[in-house]
Each structure stands twice: as structure tokens, then as C-alpha cells.
Amino acid sequence: MADAKPRVEVEYCIRCRWLPRAAWLAQELLTTFENDLGAVALVPGTDGVFTVRVDDAVIWNRKDDGFPEPTAVKRRIRDIVAPGRSLGHSDAPA
């Protein structure tokens, strides 16, 4: 399907009990990009993983970048799925 909307995956560590953090981030993304995303999936993992992907591209990896603030993830996703779109207060400099 050429016009399929992007799929976001939030992979989180089940041993670390990071499901609430992953679910909160998924809610933030679904609220912000409700018309731009095809799905936001929560993917259970292990070994301290907390990774955000758009389709198959990793856009955030906790082991490299630390835990993400939602605004930082939103900016990276926006740059892929809706370049040029304003995120309002999320675009303000940190």
C-alpha cells in the first residue's frame, strides 16, 4: 500500500517495569499525530530496552539517548511523518 500511514513501535523492558512509561508515550503520540499515524504499538522486550521506531527506523534508543522526553520524540516523528508541521509549544527551544 503506497499511502499506508507510518507505524510507530515503542519497545520497552518488561523486567524493568517500563510499561507505564511506554503507554504514556504512546498516548502522547496518538494524541499529537492522530491523523498522521497508522498505529502505535507497544512491544514487550527485555535487557533494559526502551526504543522508539517509525516503521523499521530507530528514532530513539534509551541506551544511546537516555529516556526520551515526549517533546523530543514528537519532534523526531514529526520530521518523518509530517515535515514542516508545527507542534506548537513542543517546538519551543528547551
N, CA, C and O atoms as CSV, one atom per row, in Angstrom:
chain,resi,resn,atom,element,x,y,z
A,1,MET,N,N,0.828,-1.177,0.000
A,1,MET,CA,C,0.000,0.000,0.000
A,1,MET,C,C,0.874,1.242,0.000
A,1,MET,O,O,1.621,1.477,0.950
A,2,ALA,N,N,0.788,2.022,-1.034
A,2,ALA,CA,C,1.638,3.197,-1.182
A,2,ALA,C,C,1.277,4.287,-0.190
A,2,ALA,O,O,2.159,5.009,0.276
A,3,ASP,N,N,-0.008,4.425,0.147
A,3,ASP,CA,C,-0.381,5.502,1.042
A,3,ASP,C,C,-0.674,5.024,2.470
A,3,ASP,O,O,-1.448,5.654,3.190
A,4,ALA,N,N,-0.068,3.935,2.864
A,4,ALA,CA,C,-0.225,3.468,4.239
A,4,ALA,C,C,0.446,4.454,5.188
A,4,ALA,O,O,1.519,4.983,4.901
A,5,LYS,N,N,-0.196,4.685,6.306
A,5,LYS,CA,C,0.363,5.600,7.300
A,5,LYS,C,C,1.447,4.884,8.104
A,5,LYS,O,O,1.391,3.667,8.281
A,6,PRO,N,N,2.431,5.639,8.588
A,6,PRO,CA,C,3.540,5.036,9.344
A,6,PRO,C,C,3.062,4.359,10.632
A,6,PRO,O,O,2.068,4.752,11.243
A,7,ARG,N,N,3.805,3.342,11.007
A,7,ARG,CA,C,3.555,2.604,12.249
A,7,ARG,C,C,4.684,2.942,13.224
A,7,ARG,O,O,5.861,2.866,12.871
A,8,VAL,N,N,4.321,3.308,14.430
A,8,VAL,CA,C,5.295,3.586,15.481
A,8,VAL,C,C,5.277,2.418,16.454
A,8,VAL,O,O,4.214,1.921,16.826
A,9,GLU,N,N,6.463,1.986,16.863
A,9,GLU,CA,C,6.587,0.956,17.890
A,9,GLU,C,C,7.374,1.518,19.060
A,9,GLU,O,O,8.403,2.168,18.878
A,10,VAL,N,N,6.884,1.263,20.252
A,10,VAL,CA,C,7.603,1.599,21.471
A,10,VAL,C,C,7.928,0.270,22.144
A,10,VAL,O,O,7.053,-0.384,22.713
A,11,GLU,N,N,9.186,-0.116,22.070
A,11,GLU,CA,C,9.625,-1.359,22.703
A,11,GLU,C,C,10.165,-1.029,24.083
A,11,GLU,O,O,11.006,-0.143,24.238
A,12,TYR,N,N,9.672,-1.753,25.091
A,12,TYR,CA,C,10.011,-1.443,26.478
A,12,TYR,C,C,10.409,-2.718,27.209
A,12,TYR,O,O,10.018,-3.818,26.818
A,13,CYS,N,N,11.184,-2.561,28.266
A,13,CYS,CA,C,11.648,-3.703,29.052
A,13,CYS,C,C,10.582,-4.112,30.068
A,13,CYS,O,O,10.162,-3.314,30.906
A,14,ILE,N,N,10.152,-5.379,29.973
A,14,ILE,CA,C,9.150,-5.871,30.913
A,14,ILE,C,C,9.757,-6.118,32.293
A,14,ILE,O,O,9.079,-5.962,33.309
A,15,ARG,N,N,11.024,-6.502,32.330
A,15,ARG,CA,C,11.677,-6.754,33.621
A,15,ARG,C,C,11.877,-5.468,34.405
A,15,ARG,O,O,11.859,-5.475,35.636
A,16,CYS,N,N,12.066,-4.368,33.696
A,16,CYS,CA,C,12.266,-3.065,34.337
A,16,CYS,C,C,10.946,-2.397,34.705
A,16,CYS,O,O,10.925,-1.362,35.370
A,17,ARG,N,N,9.843,-3.002,34.262
A,17,ARG,CA,C,8.501,-2.471,34.538
A,17,ARG,C,C,8.278,-1.105,33.878
A,17,ARG,O,O,7.746,-0.184,34.498
A,18,TRP,N,N,8.692,-0.990,32.617
A,18,TRP,CA,C,8.573,0.284,31.911
A,18,TRP,C,C,7.313,0.386,31.060
A,18,TRP,O,O,7.195,1.296,30.239
A,19,LEU,N,N,6.359,-0.546,31.247
A,19,LEU,CA,C,5.096,-0.454,30.514
A,19,LEU,C,C,4.372,0.873,30.758
A,19,LEU,O,O,3.915,1.478,29.788
A,20,PRO,N,N,4.241,1.358,31.993
A,20,PRO,CA,C,3.530,2.631,32.167
A,20,PRO,C,C,4.178,3.787,31.400
A,20,PRO,O,O,3.478,4.624,30.830
A,21,ARG,N,N,5.484,3.833,31.388
A,21,ARG,CA,C,6.197,4.881,30.654
A,21,ARG,C,C,5.940,4.747,29.153
A,21,ARG,O,O,5.709,5.745,28.470
A,22,ALA,N,N,5.980,3.519,28.641
A,22,ALA,CA,C,5.737,3.277,27.214
A,22,ALA,C,C,4.296,3.619,26.837
A,22,ALA,O,O,4.050,4.205,25.783
A,23,ALA,N,N,3.349,3.253,27.696
A,23,ALA,CA,C,1.943,3.544,27.424
A,23,ALA,C,C,1.677,5.044,27.439
A,23,ALA,O,O,0.905,5.549,26.624
A,24,TRP,N,N,2.305,5.747,28.350
A,24,TRP,CA,C,2.151,7.203,28.418
A,24,TRP,C,C,2.690,7.851,27.147
A,24,TRP,O,O,2.054,8.741,26.583
A,25,LEU,N,N,3.874,7.401,26.691
A,25,LEU,CA,C,4.439,7.942,25.461
A,25,LEU,C,C,3.536,7.625,24.273
A,25,LEU,O,O,3.319,8.482,23.417
A,26,ALA,N,N,3.009,6.408,24.213
A,26,ALA,CA,C,2.099,6.031,23.124
A,26,ALA,C,C,0.868,6.929,23.119
A,26,ALA,O,O,0.421,7.354,22.053
A,27,GLN,N,N,0.321,7.218,24.279
A,27,GLN,CA,C,-0.839,8.107,24.381
A,27,GLN,C,C,-0.495,9.498,23.863
A,27,GLN,O,O,-1.276,10.094,23.122
A,28,GLU,N,N,0.653,10.012,24.242
A,28,GLU,CA,C,1.092,11.327,23.768
A,28,GLU,C,C,1.202,11.353,22.242
A,28,GLU,O,O,0.781,12.314,21.599
A,29,LEU,N,N,1.768,10.296,21.673
A,29,LEU,CA,C,1.947,10.240,20.218
A,29,LEU,C,C,0.608,10.120,19.500
A,29,LEU,O,O,0.394,10.775,18.480
A,30,LEU,N,N,-0.289,9.295,20.017
A,30,LEU,CA,C,-1.606,9.139,19.396
A,30,LEU,C,C,-2.416,10.430,19.474
A,30,LEU,O,O,-3.176,10.740,18.556
A,31,THR,N,N,-2.263,11.168,20.541
A,31,THR,CA,C,-2.971,12.438,20.681
A,31,THR,C,C,-2.424,13.481,19.709
A,31,THR,O,O,-3.190,14.211,19.079
A,32,THR,N,N,-1.116,13.549,19.590
A,32,THR,CA,C,-0.479,14.551,18.733
A,32,THR,C,C,-0.622,14.220,17.254
A,32,THR,O,O,-0.858,15.111,16.438
A,33,PHE,N,N,-0.482,12.955,16.905
A,33,PHE,CA,C,-0.447,12.547,15.495
A,33,PHE,C,C,-1.648,11.680,15.110
A,33,PHE,O,O,-1.505,10.736,14.333
A,34,GLU,N,N,-2.812,11.990,15.641
A,34,GLU,CA,C,-3.984,11.131,15.439
A,34,GLU,C,C,-4.357,10.928,13.977
A,34,GLU,O,O,-4.932,9.895,13.636
A,35,ASN,N,N,-4.050,11.870,13.113
A,35,ASN,CA,C,-4.374,11.725,11.686
A,35,ASN,C,C,-3.176,11.328,10.831
A,35,ASN,O,O,-3.322,11.097,9.631
A,36,ASP,N,N,-1.990,11.247,11.439
A,36,ASP,CA,C,-0.769,11.004,10.679
A,36,ASP,C,C,-0.196,9.604,10.836
A,36,ASP,O,O,0.643,9.187,10.038
A,37,LEU,N,N,-0.639,8.875,11.854
A,37,LEU,CA,C,-0.071,7.554,12.127
A,37,LEU,C,C,-1.102,6.463,11.881
A,37,LEU,O,O,-2.294,6.641,12.133
A,38,GLY,N,N,-0.621,5.338,11.388
A,38,GLY,CA,C,-1.491,4.192,11.185
A,38,GLY,C,C,-1.657,3.376,12.444
A,38,GLY,O,O,-2.703,2.763,12.656
A,39,ALA,N,N,-0.622,3.362,13.294
A,39,ALA,CA,C,-0.670,2.585,14.531
A,39,ALA,C,C,0.456,3.015,15.450
A,39,ALA,O,O,1.502,3.488,15.006
A,40,VAL,N,N,0.219,2.839,16.736
A,40,VAL,CA,C,1.271,2.936,17.742
A,40,VAL,C,C,1.180,1.646,18.531
A,40,VAL,O,O,0.167,1.369,19.174
A,41,ALA,N,N,2.245,0.857,18.479
A,41,ALA,CA,C,2.250,-0.456,19.118
A,41,ALA,C,C,3.212,-0.481,20.296
A,41,ALA,O,O,4.289,0.114,20.245
A,42,LEU,N,N,2.817,-1.168,21.344
A,42,LEU,CA,C,3.689,-1.422,22.487
A,42,LEU,C,C,4.266,-2.814,22.318
A,42,LEU,O,O,3.525,-3.783,22.153
A,43,VAL,N,N,5.593,-2.915,22.358
A,43,VAL,CA,C,6.284,-4.172,22.103
A,43,VAL,C,C,7.092,-4.556,23.340
A,43,VAL,O,O,8.058,-3.872,23.678
A,44,PRO,N,N,6.714,-5.642,24.023
A,44,PRO,CA,C,7.474,-6.065,25.193
A,44,PRO,C,C,8.867,-6.554,24.809
A,44,PRO,O,O,9.041,-7.247,23.807
A,45,GLY,N,N,9.848,-6.186,25.619
A,45,GLY,CA,C,11.229,-6.617,25.395
A,45,GLY,C,C,11.899,-6.857,26.739
A,45,GLY,O,O,11.247,-6.846,27.783
A,46,THR,N,N,13.207,-7.074,26.699
A,46,THR,CA,C,13.989,-7.304,27.919
A,46,THR,C,C,15.313,-6.565,27.812
A,46,THR,O,O,15.549,-5.822,26.859
A,47,ASP,N,N,16.167,-6.776,28.793
A,47,ASP,CA,C,17.536,-6.243,28.807
A,47,ASP,C,C,17.596,-4.721,28.804
A,47,ASP,O,O,18.505,-4.140,28.211
A,48,GLY,N,N,16.637,-4.069,29.461
A,48,GLY,CA,C,16.684,-2.621,29.602
A,48,GLY,C,C,16.346,-1.844,28.352
A,48,GLY,O,O,16.716,-0.676,28.228
A,49,VAL,N,N,15.652,-2.471,27.424
A,49,VAL,CA,C,15.332,-1.810,26.156
A,49,VAL,C,C,14.228,-0.772,26.335
A,49,VAL,O,O,13.254,-1.007,27.049
A,50,PHE,N,N,14.387,0.360,25.688
A,50,PHE,CA,C,13.325,1.352,25.503
A,50,PHE,C,C,13.656,2.038,24.190
A,50,PHE,O,O,14.457,2.972,24.144
A,51,THR,N,N,13.025,1.561,23.124
A,51,THR,CA,C,13.346,2.000,21.767
A,51,THR,C,C,12.067,2.433,21.067
A,51,THR,O,O,11.025,1.788,21.189
A,52,VAL,N,N,12.163,3.536,20.333
A,52,VAL,CA,C,11.031,4.019,19.538
A,52,VAL,C,C,11.418,3.909,18.075
A,52,VAL,O,O,12.486,4.366,17.668
A,53,ARG,N,N,10.536,3.295,17.280
A,53,ARG,CA,C,10.767,3.128,15.846
A,53,ARG,C,C,9.604,3.711,15.059
A,53,ARG,O,O,8.453,3.649,15.491
A,54,VAL,N,N,9.919,4.276,13.901
A,54,VAL,CA,C,8.897,4.635,12.926
A,54,VAL,C,C,9.126,3.684,11.769
A,54,VAL,O,O,10.190,3.692,11.150
A,55,ASP,N,N,8.131,2.868,11.480
A,55,ASP,CA,C,8.283,1.742,10.574
A,55,ASP,C,C,9.471,0.935,11.091
A,55,ASP,O,O,9.405,0.454,12.222
A,56,ASP,N,N,10.535,0.760,10.345
A,56,ASP,CA,C,11.660,-0.020,10.872
A,56,ASP,C,C,12.839,0.836,11.309
A,56,ASP,O,O,13.865,0.302,11.732
A,57,ALA,N,N,12.710,2.145,11.214
A,57,ALA,CA,C,13.820,3.048,11.549
A,57,ALA,C,C,13.792,3.410,13.035
A,57,ALA,O,O,12.777,3.884,13.546
A,58,VAL,N,N,14.908,3.182,13.719
A,58,VAL,CA,C,15.019,3.557,15.128
A,58,VAL,C,C,15.186,5.071,15.201
A,58,VAL,O,O,16.096,5.637,14.595
A,59,ILE,N,N,14.294,5.717,15.951
A,59,ILE,CA,C,14.429,7.161,16.124
A,59,ILE,C,C,14.832,7.534,17.542
A,59,ILE,O,O,15.245,8.666,17.795
A,60,TRP,N,N,14.712,6.580,18.474
A,60,TRP,CA,C,15.158,6.830,19.846
A,60,TRP,C,C,15.545,5.515,20.470
A,60,TRP,O,O,14.801,4.537,20.393
A,61,ASN,N,N,16.727,5.488,21.098
A,61,ASN,CA,C,17.212,4.293,21.784
A,61,ASN,C,C,17.718,4.725,23.152
A,61,ASN,O,O,18.684,5.483,23.253
A,62,ARG,N,N,17.073,4.249,24.191
A,62,ARG,CA,C,17.439,4.652,25.552
A,62,ARG,C,C,18.909,4.419,25.851
A,62,ARG,O,O,19.524,5.214,26.562
A,63,LYS,N,N,19.484,3.349,25.327
A,63,LYS,CA,C,20.877,3.042,25.631
A,63,LYS,C,C,21.829,4.067,25.030
A,63,LYS,O,O,22.932,4.261,25.542
A,64,ASP,N,N,21.417,4.723,23.953
A,64,ASP,CA,C,22.243,5.766,23.330
A,64,ASP,C,C,21.842,7.169,23.764
A,64,ASP,O,O,22.697,8.033,23.962
A,65,ASP,N,N,20.528,7.394,23.912
A,65,ASP,CA,C,19.994,8.738,24.093
A,65,ASP,C,C,19.433,9.024,25.480
A,65,ASP,O,O,19.064,10.165,25.758
A,66,GLY,N,N,19.355,8.023,26.366
A,66,GLY,CA,C,18.691,8.204,27.649
A,66,GLY,C,C,17.183,8.099,27.468
A,66,GLY,O,O,16.699,7.834,26.367
A,67,PHE,N,N,16.442,8.307,28.554
A,67,PHE,CA,C,14.988,8.266,28.435
A,67,PHE,C,C,14.505,9.503,27.701
A,67,PHE,O,O,14.977,10.609,27.965
A,68,PRO,N,N,13.564,9.324,26.778
A,68,PRO,CA,C,13.099,10.463,25.990
A,68,PRO,C,C,12.063,11.307,26.714
A,68,PRO,O,O,11.219,10.794,27.449
A,69,GLU,N,N,12.145,12.582,26.493
A,69,GLU,CA,C,11.040,13.475,26.831
A,69,GLU,C,C,10.069,13.378,25.660
A,69,GLU,O,O,10.505,13.298,24.512
A,70,PRO,N,N,8.791,13.383,25.916
A,70,PRO,CA,C,7.829,13.259,24.812
A,70,PRO,C,C,8.030,14.306,23.712
A,70,PRO,O,O,7.873,13.994,22.532
A,71,THR,N,N,8.372,15.529,24.082
A,71,THR,CA,C,8.534,16.563,23.056
A,71,THR,C,C,9.667,16.229,22.092
A,71,THR,O,O,9.561,16.506,20.897
A,72,ALA,N,N,10.746,15.639,22.593
A,72,ALA,CA,C,11.868,15.275,21.719
A,72,ALA,C,C,11.459,14.178,20.741
A,72,ALA,O,O,11.811,14.232,19.562
A,73,VAL,N,N,10.721,13.188,21.225
A,73,VAL,CA,C,10.243,12.109,20.352
A,73,VAL,C,C,9.251,12.665,19.337
A,73,VAL,O,O,9.298,12.304,18.161
A,74,LYS,N,N,8.361,13.536,19.780
A,74,LYS,CA,C,7.387,14.148,18.871
A,74,LYS,C,C,8.074,14.898,17.741
A,74,LYS,O,O,7.652,14.808,16.588
A,75,ARG,N,N,9.128,15.635,18.062
A,75,ARG,CA,C,9.859,16.363,17.015
A,75,ARG,C,C,10.448,15.404,15.990
A,75,ARG,O,O,10.349,15.636,14.786
A,76,ARG,N,N,11.063,14.323,16.473
A,76,ARG,CA,C,11.683,13.365,15.546
A,76,ARG,C,C,10.627,12.670,14.680
A,76,ARG,O,O,10.844,12.452,13.488
A,77,ILE,N,N,9.497,12.328,15.276
A,77,ILE,CA,C,8.438,11.692,14.498
A,77,ILE,C,C,7.843,12.676,13.510
A,77,ILE,O,O,7.605,12.326,12.354
A,78,ARG,N,N,7.600,13.899,13.949
A,78,ARG,CA,C,7.065,14.930,13.059
A,78,ARG,C,C,7.956,15.126,11.839
A,78,ARG,O,O,7.463,15.277,10.721
A,79,ASP,N,N,9.268,15.123,12.056
A,79,ASP,CA,C,10.209,15.321,10.953
A,79,ASP,C,C,10.109,14.213,9.913
A,79,ASP,O,O,10.492,14.417,8.761
A,80,ILE,N,N,9.604,13.050,10.295
A,80,ILE,CA,C,9.444,11.926,9.369
A,80,ILE,C,C,8.043,11.895,8.763
A,80,ILE,O,O,7.897,11.756,7.549
A,81,VAL,N,N,7.018,12.024,9.596
A,81,VAL,CA,C,5.654,11.803,9.111
A,81,VAL,C,C,4.937,13.070,8.647
A,81,VAL,O,O,4.008,12.989,7.844
A,82,ALA,N,N,5.352,14.231,9.138
A,82,ALA,CA,C,4.672,15.481,8.771
A,82,ALA,C,C,5.654,16.644,8.800
A,82,ALA,O,O,5.471,17.583,9.575
A,83,PRO,N,N,6.698,16.599,7.963
A,83,PRO,CA,C,7.705,17.663,7.978
A,83,PRO,C,C,7.062,19.034,7.771
A,83,PRO,O,O,6.136,19.187,6.976
A,84,GLY,N,N,7.564,20.008,8.489
A,84,GLY,CA,C,7.049,21.359,8.347
A,84,GLY,C,C,5.857,21.657,9.224
A,84,GLY,O,O,5.484,22.820,9.382
A,85,ARG,N,N,5.255,20.644,9.793
A,85,ARG,CA,C,4.093,20.847,10.664
A,85,ARG,C,C,4.540,21.443,11.994
A,85,ARG,O,O,5.564,21.041,12.545
A,86,SER,N,N,3.783,22.387,12.501
A,86,SER,CA,C,4.081,22.985,13.800
A,86,SER,C,C,3.582,22.063,14.911
A,86,SER,O,O,2.509,21.467,14.811
A,87,LEU,N,N,4.374,21.961,15.957
A,87,LEU,CA,C,3.952,21.219,17.138
A,87,LEU,C,C,3.572,22.176,18.268
A,87,LEU,O,O,3.438,21.763,19.420
A,88,GLY,N,N,3.404,23.432,17.938
A,88,GLY,CA,C,3.017,24.414,18.948
A,88,GLY,C,C,4.076,24.574,20.004
A,88,GLY,O,O,5.243,24.798,19.685
A,89,HIS,N,N,3.684,24.460,21.275
A,89,HIS,CA,C,4.619,24.671,22.374
A,89,HIS,C,C,5.750,23.637,22.393
A,89,HIS,O,O,6.800,23.890,22.984
A,90,SER,N,N,5.555,22.484,21.760
A,90,SER,CA,C,6.609,21.463,21.710
A,90,SER,C,C,7.763,21.871,20.801
A,90,SER,O,O,8.839,21.278,20.860
A,91,ASP,N,N,7.544,22.884,19.957
A,91,ASP,CA,C,8.612,23.375,19.094
A,91,ASP,C,C,9.466,24.436,19.764
A,91,ASP,O,O,10.504,24.822,19.228
A,92,ALA,N,N,9.047,24.909,20.923
A,92,ALA,CA,C,9.811,25.947,21.629
A,92,ALA,C,C,11.158,25.382,22.050
A,92,ALA,O,O,11.254,24.211,22.418
A,93,PRO,N,N,12.206,26.211,21.997
A,93,PRO,CA,C,13.534,25.740,22.429
A,93,PRO,C,C,13.511,25.268,23.872
A,93,PRO,O,O,12.809,25.831,24.711
A,94,ALA,N,N,14.279,24.236,24.148
A,94,ALA,CA,C,14.329,23.694,25.511
A,94,ALA,C,C,15.099,24.610,26.424
A,94,ALA,O,O,15.246,24.318,27.610
